[in-house]
Amino acid sequence: MQSILIGDVRGPPSRQRTQVDNQKLHELKESIKREGLFHAIILAENNTLVAGATRLRAVAEIYAETGSPIYYDGKEVPFAQIPFTFTHKTDEASIFRIELEENLRREQLGPIDEAMALAKLHEMMQAAAPELVPGTGLKAPVTFKDTAIELGKITGKPQTNDAQKISDSILVEQWKDHPDVKRAKTLTEAARLARKAAERLFRETIGGAKLEHSSSRHRIIAGKCEEELPQLPDGFVDVIIADPPYGIGADSFGEQSLVGHEYRDTVDSFFQVFDATLGQANRICKPDAAMFIFMDILMWQQLTIPLEGWYIWPTPLIWYKPNRGHAPQPKRGPSRRYEAILYAIRGNREVRKVGTDVLTFNVPDDRLHGAGKPVGLYQELLSWVAYPGDVVLDPCAGSGTVIEAADLLDCSAIAVESDPASVALCRETLEKVMKDES
């Protein structure tokens, strides 16, 4: 038996378990006094504790309270000492995994501690991911599913694939100090209360803006984006997704779609929205943010926009529309079936999932707006980068596609729209979402 003086055990810089149930601690002490200690604590180099903090505390209290010896493996342990085993693993990630396995296999962590541990696991996996291109600092994405699978390996449950649990953990970790969240009994309950707290903050922060319609989670602002975006609070938006006029005269070939284009589709209209959005992006977005801007491929060719603090993907994403397009010169060439999307990231924003730069979605047959985008397309793009509780801004919202897509991802949407008829469509979309929630 290897044993060490309790006073010689060094605590790690941080512990996954920050809360100890006093009743469970009492039950553990009584079990150790009655049956003996079943498992030794685990130490790393310099006698740093890796796993077994609750056992260490229980044994220390037994000595202090009773002065009685304890037993391990049928033998009496030298007084004021505790059995230990060394781990040969010394790197932070390995030691973290040992502690996590110990905590999750043998005794369930409290919901806050569990959320913090799983959020840390996801962060460590992201940090350890290889670079997409050496020297760029851009890491290969680690999804919530990837982290859930790794969690299954750690806990000995290889079938575990609960990506929602990882997503919930990250949200709870962000709200761990909120009094309502701290009272939760389970991780699921903590995530639900964290969402409510996020919605409350959203309402309070955006409350001063000019509103046309709102719910607990989403806001519609009626007005021009160049006038309304400067009114938004600083550092509040996580993701921007914009579908401005394309500047290709789509209002002149409205007969090729089921609904007409009621807006002016000029180059000036495109840059009015584009410049207003980029002009406010650094102020209204958080340090780690993402942006999608739809455009015609001809507009992409005109862009020269080194945007300070943002990495702009060097090639456009492509939305392929298999069911519909338009023929600019029907007697000379093919029908055009694709649109371009600018994608940009700010700070250390990392993707939740790996997407593809070609996205195939049909144009909705029942769209009510001339440039209406599929909800599935918005949802797919946002699912790459938007986390539960995030705020998504659409500065030219059209019929409010962003509201429905954000709601499906547990995010909050701010929909800015200047056209009164489109604002009415946004309101119908919001009412539909609210009805579905009830």
C-alpha atoms as one frame of an Amber mdcrd trajectory, in Angstrom:
protein
   0.000   0.000   0.000   1.287   3.452  -0.919   0.124   6.211   1.423   0.878
   9.876   1.872   0.356  12.410   4.636  -2.859  14.255   3.907  -1.084  17.557
   4.445   1.401  16.718   1.674  -1.304  16.394  -0.996  -1.358  19.467  -3.210
  -4.592  20.721  -4.723  -4.738  21.463  -8.460  -5.240  25.043  -9.708  -8.944
  24.330 -10.231 -11.380  21.558  -9.535 -14.271  20.280 -11.616 -16.301  19.682
  -8.457 -16.797  22.993  -6.662 -19.889  21.954  -4.699 -20.020  19.021  -2.257
 -23.318  17.698  -0.969 -22.956  17.625   2.828 -25.330  14.684   3.133 -23.340
  12.650   0.625 -20.103  13.620   2.377 -21.558  12.382   5.663 -22.660   9.120
   4.037 -19.169   8.633   2.548 -17.520   9.185   5.957 -19.813   6.652   7.604
 -19.105   4.136   4.815 -15.327   4.589   5.186 -15.535   4.147   8.962 -17.724
   1.072   8.561 -16.404  -0.663   5.428 -13.041   0.980   4.826 -11.810   3.046
   1.876 -12.583   1.325  -1.437 -10.597   3.527  -3.827  -7.266   5.300  -3.427
  -6.887   8.909  -4.501  -4.974   9.612  -7.732  -1.927  11.875  -7.739   0.225
  13.364 -10.470   3.780  14.653 -10.188   4.595  16.844  -7.163   1.811  15.023
  -5.286  -0.847  17.087  -7.086  -4.341  15.680  -6.616  -5.966  14.480  -9.848
  -9.015  12.625  -8.533 -10.507  11.836  -5.138 -10.998  15.265  -3.557 -14.179
  14.215  -1.749 -12.515  11.042  -0.395  -9.547  13.113   0.759 -11.825  15.505
   2.607 -13.836  12.672   4.148 -10.729  10.877   5.475  -9.265  14.144   6.801
 -12.489  14.871   8.700 -12.590  11.331  10.142  -9.107  11.787  11.564  -9.954
  15.247  12.920 -13.317  14.277  14.424 -12.609  10.814  15.838  -8.893  10.142
  15.757  -9.808   6.654  14.550  -7.785   4.758  11.955  -9.160   3.891   8.538
  -8.662   0.726   6.508  -7.820   0.123   2.874  -7.548  -3.248   1.139  -7.962
  -4.949   4.518  -5.017  -3.099   6.111  -4.845  -0.243   8.548  -3.637   2.994
   6.977  -0.925   4.902   8.888  -2.548   7.668  10.908  -3.112  11.003   9.126
  -2.278   9.380   5.788  -4.342   8.265   2.799  -3.659   5.601   0.139  -2.778
   6.894  -3.311  -1.815   5.772  -6.774   0.216   7.732  -9.314  -0.815   8.439
 -12.875   1.889   8.489 -15.512  -0.096  11.084 -17.432   1.238  14.589 -16.823
  -0.301  16.806 -19.515  -3.273  18.984 -18.590  -5.703  17.358 -21.026  -5.019
  13.812 -19.771  -5.258  14.818 -16.115  -8.516  16.649 -16.856  -9.960  13.523
 -18.498  -8.988  11.337 -15.522 -10.744  13.707 -13.134 -13.800  13.915 -15.387
 -14.052  10.128 -15.646 -13.732   9.823 -11.868 -16.443  12.396 -11.245 -18.958
  11.211 -13.825 -18.555   7.457 -13.293 -18.518   7.270  -9.520 -20.673  10.166
  -8.381 -22.737  12.574 -10.431 -21.431  16.125 -10.428 -23.786  18.946  -9.564
 -25.346  20.580 -12.632 -23.122  23.680 -12.561 -19.950  21.666 -12.016 -20.963
  19.205 -14.736 -21.674  22.037 -17.176 -18.348  23.717 -16.437 -16.472  20.430
 -16.859 -18.130  19.581 -20.178 -17.696  23.139 -21.477 -14.014  22.888 -20.538
 -13.752  19.530 -22.322 -15.152  21.124 -25.496 -12.736  24.045 -25.166  -9.766
  21.718 -24.714 -10.751  19.662 -27.743 -10.964  22.848 -29.809  -7.545  23.956
 -28.570  -6.034  20.578 -29.460  -7.525  20.485 -32.973  -5.019  20.762 -35.836
  -4.823  23.919 -37.950  -6.741  23.863 -41.217  -3.814  25.565 -42.914  -0.513
  25.581 -40.980   0.454  29.022 -39.781  -3.013  30.593 -40.113  -4.269  29.894
 -36.603  -7.564  28.612 -38.043  -8.337  25.324 -36.324 -10.199  22.354 -37.726
 -13.710  22.624 -36.272 -14.794  20.521 -33.297 -18.554  20.044 -33.102 -20.731
  19.366 -30.078 -21.200  15.865 -31.475 -17.426  15.343 -31.510 -17.209  16.343
 -27.853 -20.176  14.139 -26.949 -18.474  11.146 -28.564 -15.273  11.893 -26.634
 -17.322  12.113 -23.444 -18.686   8.644 -24.168 -15.139   7.311 -24.413 -14.165
   8.946 -21.131 -17.155   7.587 -19.216 -17.017   4.136 -20.792 -20.266   4.660
 -22.698 -19.130   4.672 -26.331 -22.680   4.989 -27.616 -23.052   8.396 -25.975
 -23.762  10.983 -28.656 -25.693  13.660 -26.779 -24.619  16.815 -28.587 -27.452
  18.746 -26.907 -25.860  18.024 -23.525 -22.654  19.716 -24.639 -24.629  22.641
 -26.062 -26.576  22.967 -22.803 -23.352  22.830 -20.804 -21.826  25.752 -22.698
 -24.966  27.823 -22.146 -25.094  26.957 -18.425 -21.391  27.734 -18.022 -22.077
  31.225 -19.378 -24.853  31.734 -16.801 -23.378  29.756 -13.884 -23.482  32.719
 -11.488 -27.153  33.529 -12.114 -29.144  32.830  -8.907 -31.918  30.917 -10.711
 -29.448  28.732 -12.601 -27.481  28.001  -9.407 -30.622  26.541  -7.798 -31.188
  23.983 -10.573 -31.133  20.318  -9.605 -30.213  18.944 -13.040 -28.254  20.092
 -16.074 -31.431  20.115 -18.177 -33.187  22.357 -15.676 -30.131  24.613 -15.454
 -30.106  24.963 -19.267 -33.805  25.847 -19.299 -33.308  28.525 -16.635 -30.222
  29.846 -18.434 -32.288  30.275 -21.605 -34.867  32.248 -19.655 -32.132  34.420
 -18.193 -30.690  35.026 -21.661 -34.117  35.971 -23.002 -34.646  38.369 -20.092
 -31.306  40.068 -20.754 -32.167  40.283 -24.451 -35.448  42.040 -23.662 -33.800
  44.474 -21.271 -30.852  45.303 -23.551 -32.851  45.835 -26.730 -35.780  47.410
 -24.894 -34.921  50.949 -25.901 -34.966  50.250 -29.628 -37.889  51.233 -31.833
 -39.988  48.082 -32.006 -42.745  47.039 -34.335 -43.399  43.698 -32.647 -41.655
  41.449 -30.162 -41.759  38.254 -28.127 -39.734  37.063 -25.145 -36.954  35.982
 -27.500 -37.243  37.919 -30.784 -37.554  41.546 -31.905 -38.776  43.214 -35.100
 -37.489  46.751 -35.703 -39.281  48.721 -38.409 -36.878  51.099 -40.104 -33.899
  51.463 -42.420 -30.846  49.527 -41.317 -28.548  52.530 -41.783 -30.701  54.390
 -39.241 -31.521  51.543 -36.858 -28.209  49.667 -36.528 -26.491  52.669 -34.859
 -29.188  52.488 -32.173 -28.337  48.907 -31.186 -26.205  48.389 -28.052 -22.483
  47.736 -28.227 -21.082  44.191 -28.221 -24.466  42.485 -28.260 -24.704  40.511
 -31.530 -23.166  37.062 -32.063 -24.064  36.453 -35.719 -25.135  38.714 -38.591
 -26.995  37.194 -41.531 -28.028  39.632 -44.250 -29.889  39.298 -47.554 -29.656
  42.759 -49.148 -30.900  43.717 -52.619 -28.503  42.154 -55.110 -28.106  45.137
 -57.402 -28.976  43.113 -60.503 -32.367  44.612 -61.366 -34.372  41.665 -60.046
 -37.379  43.970 -59.783 -37.396  44.078 -63.589 -37.750  40.332 -64.080 -40.235
  39.595 -61.332 -42.358  37.612 -63.758 -39.850  34.768 -63.430 -40.803  34.241
 -59.791 -44.122  33.496 -58.142 -44.067  36.851 -56.351 -42.671  40.127 -57.512
 -39.818  42.192 -56.078 -41.407  45.168 -54.356 -38.048  46.761 -53.517 -35.556
  48.636 -55.722 -32.873  46.158 -56.717 -30.082  48.564 -57.626 -26.348  48.568
 -56.972 -26.859  51.563 -54.702 -29.458  49.609 -52.705 -27.015  46.744 -52.238
 -24.189  48.944 -50.987 -26.556  50.937 -48.782 -27.261  47.800 -46.743 -23.791
  46.324 -47.165 -21.949  49.448 -46.020 -24.361  50.061 -43.137 -23.899  46.498
 -41.901 -20.110  46.439 -42.159 -19.891  49.952 -40.757 -21.571  48.872 -37.517
 -20.337  45.255 -37.336 -17.313  45.852 -35.102 -19.295  47.944 -32.657 -22.459
  45.879 -32.286 -20.849  42.423 -32.479 -19.149  40.572 -29.675 -15.375  39.997
 -29.904 -16.047  36.493 -31.263 -18.694  36.699 -33.987 -19.656  35.496 -37.458
 -21.313  37.008 -40.526 -23.126  35.793 -43.651 -24.119  38.178 -46.461 -26.049
  36.921 -49.501 -25.195  38.473 -52.869 -25.060  37.871 -56.590 -21.759  36.482
 -57.849 -21.319  39.664 -59.930 -21.314  41.715 -56.718 -18.722  39.404 -55.172
 -16.367  40.309 -57.995 -16.674  44.003 -57.113 -15.902  43.653 -53.422 -12.618
  44.886 -51.985 -13.367  44.934 -48.286 -10.502  44.312 -45.879 -12.646  44.484
 -42.724 -10.522  45.160 -39.645 -10.685  42.327 -37.122 -12.548  39.931 -39.433
 -11.323  37.007 -41.496 -13.302  36.909 -44.749 -13.484  33.492 -46.336 -11.518
  33.845 -49.596 -14.165  32.156 -51.755 -17.943  32.547 -51.586 -20.326  29.955
 -50.257 -22.772  28.867 -52.956 -26.508  28.353 -52.567 -27.575  25.993 -55.361
 -31.297  26.162 -56.271 -32.201  22.997 -58.196 -35.854  23.916 -58.665 -35.695
  27.491 -59.911 -33.498  30.190 -61.392 -33.657  32.924 -63.974 -32.290  33.229
 -67.497 -30.610  36.656 -68.015 -30.277  35.939 -71.751 -32.671  33.057 -72.461
 -31.843  33.004 -76.194 -28.120  32.823 -75.605 -27.356  30.923 -72.406 -28.453
  28.849 -69.433 -30.642  29.578 -66.480 -28.726  30.721 -63.399 -29.367  28.456
 -60.414 -27.017  29.726 -57.721 -26.316  32.666 -55.423 -23.161  33.632 -53.526
 -22.747  34.134 -49.779 -19.929  36.020 -48.079 -18.788  34.299 -44.878 -16.613
  36.057 -42.283 -15.507  35.331 -38.718 -14.230  37.627 -35.987 -11.917  36.784
 -33.104 -11.871  33.144 -32.055 -15.367  32.261 -33.213 -15.291  28.523 -33.925
 -17.855  26.463 -35.755 -20.187  24.042 -34.054 -20.244  21.765 -37.087 -18.455
  21.373 -40.383 -20.544  22.677 -43.257 -20.021  22.639 -46.982 -19.412  25.596
 -49.277 -22.148  24.393 -51.636 -25.603  24.320 -50.037 -28.493  22.760 -51.932
 -31.961  24.048 -51.015 -35.029  24.561 -53.181 -36.542  28.006 -53.510 -39.733
  27.891 -51.386 -42.831  27.491 -53.518 -44.952  29.290 -50.920 -42.674  32.264
 -50.279 -44.425  35.548 -49.669 -41.449  37.786 -50.393 -39.764  38.219 -53.764
 -36.343  37.295 -52.375 -37.563  34.886 -49.697 -34.934  32.363 -48.601 -35.626
  28.842 -47.309 -35.754  28.564 -43.529 -33.647  25.411 -43.863 -30.879  27.372
 -45.581 -30.758  29.991 -42.830 -30.938  27.293 -40.182 -28.057  25.374 -41.768
 -25.795  28.428 -41.956 -26.585  29.548 -38.429 -26.108  26.029 -37.063 -22.432
  26.261 -38.012 -21.682  29.161 -35.677 -24.664  30.053 -33.459 -24.852  28.673
 -29.943 -28.015  28.444 -27.810 -28.813  31.853 -26.373 -26.904  33.742 -29.079
 -28.286  36.889 -30.707 -28.677  36.819 -34.505 -29.185  40.056 -36.448 -30.734
  40.351 -39.924 -30.505  44.006 -41.076 -32.895  43.496 -44.018 -35.191  40.769
 -42.770 -37.720  40.495 -45.612 -40.435  38.115 -44.474 -38.623  37.225 -41.224
 -36.906  33.978 -42.192 -34.265  34.737 -39.547 -36.884  34.619 -36.800 -37.969
  31.101 -37.602 -34.416  29.826 -38.175 -33.047  31.393 -34.972 -35.936  30.042
 -32.945 -35.216  26.506 -34.129 -31.664  26.888 -32.758 -32.678  28.381 -29.380
 -31.281  31.764 -30.450 -32.758  35.261 -30.300 -33.395  37.179 -33.535 -33.364
  40.906 -34.259 -35.119  41.495 -37.575 -34.698  44.986 -39.090 -36.924  45.796
 -42.071 -37.922  49.074 -43.721 -40.704  47.998 -46.103 -44.102  48.159 -44.294
 -45.490  45.167 -46.203 -42.423  43.097 -45.301 -42.652  44.194 -41.673 -46.175
  42.784 -41.698 -44.781  39.489 -43.037 -42.161  39.485 -40.269 -44.951  39.959
 -37.766 -46.840  36.980 -39.209 -43.691  34.864 -38.964 -43.180  35.899 -35.340
 -46.803  35.137 -34.479 -46.411  31.704 -36.085 -43.300  31.005 -34.020 -44.992
  32.161 -30.827 -48.005  29.960 -31.590 -45.769  26.950 -32.187 -44.065  27.572
 -28.818 -47.330  27.730 -26.883
